[in-house]
């Protein structure tokens, strides 16, 4: 059996492909706080600004809805993604949650 990887691009209803946008994530609508976190952690991560943005919003959701459990990162490098998660938890006042980092040395 042969598997083929297929690229899935977003399309408009009329079938046209939207233009690619350059730059970082579009911050707005009450989530401007994420831009400060992205700027602070970028020297310590290989994660793109768009993914840090998504991470911060996901951690915000977890804290806001009091979803139990630890924050875990596998493959840490310099810890920038975990820094973003920790800063988001701090912003939300969630100081009791465990943060666990795993990496090879």
For each residue, the residues with C-beta under 8 A, 3 or more apart:
1:
2:
3:
4:
5:
6:
7:
8:
9: 17
10: 17 18
11: 15 16 17 18
12: 15 16 17 18
13:
14:
15: 11 12
16: 11 12
17: 9 10 11 12
18: 10 11 12
19:
20:
21: 26
22:
23:
24: 27 38 49 50 53
25: 34 38 49 50 53
26: 21
27: 24 31 32 34 35 53
28: 31 32
29:
30:
31: 27 28 34 56 57
32: 27 28 35 36
33: 36 37 91
34: 25 27 31 37 38 52 53 56 57
35: 27 32 38 39
36: 32 33 39 40
37: 33 34 40 41 52 56 84 87 88
38: 24 25 34 35 41 42 49 52 53 56 84
39: 35 36 42
40: 36 37 83 87
41: 37 38 44 45 52 80 81 83 84 87
42: 38 39 45 49 52 80
43: 78 80
44: 41 77 78 79 80 83
45: 41 42 52 77 78 79 80 81 83 84
46: 77 80
47: 51 52 55 80 81
48: 51 52
49: 24 25 38 42 52 53
50: 24 25 53 54
51: 47 48 54 55
52: 34 37 38 41 42 45 47 48 49 55 56 80 81 84
53: 24 25 27 34 38 49 50 56 57
54: 50 51 57 58
55: 47 51 52 58 59 81 84 85 88
56: 31 34 37 38 52 53 59 60 84 85 87 88
57: 31 34 53 54 60 61
58: 54 55 61 62
59: 55 56 62 63 71 84 85 88 89 92
60: 56 57 63 64 88 91 92
61: 57 58 64 65 67
62: 58 59 65 67 69 71
63: 59 60 66 67 88 89 92 93 94 97
64: 60 61 92
65: 61 62
66: 63
67: 61 62 63
68:
69: 62 97
70: 97 98 99 100
71: 59 62 82 85 86 89 97 98 99 100
72: 99 100 101 102
73: 76 79 81 82 85 100 101 102
74: 102 103
75: 102 103
76: 73 79 81 82 101 102 103
77: 44 45 46 80 103
78: 43 44 45
79: 44 45 73 76 82 83 101
80: 41 42 43 44 45 46 47 52 77 83 84
81: 41 45 47 52 55 73 76 84 85
82: 71 73 76 79 85 86 99 101
83: 40 41 44 45 79 80 86 87
84: 37 38 41 45 52 55 56 59 80 81 87 88
85: 55 56 59 71 73 81 82 88 89 99
86: 71 82 83 89 90 99
87: 37 40 41 56 83 84 90 91
88: 37 55 56 59 60 63 84 85 91 92
89: 59 63 71 85 86 92 94 95 97 99
90: 86 87 93 94 95
91: 33 60 87 88
92: 59 60 63 64 88 89
93: 63 90
94: 63 89 90 97
95: 89 90
96:
97: 63 69 70 71 89 94
98: 70 71
99: 70 71 72 82 85 86 89
100: 70 71 72 73
101: 72 73 76 79 82
102: 72 73 74 75 76
103: 74 75 76 77
104:
105:
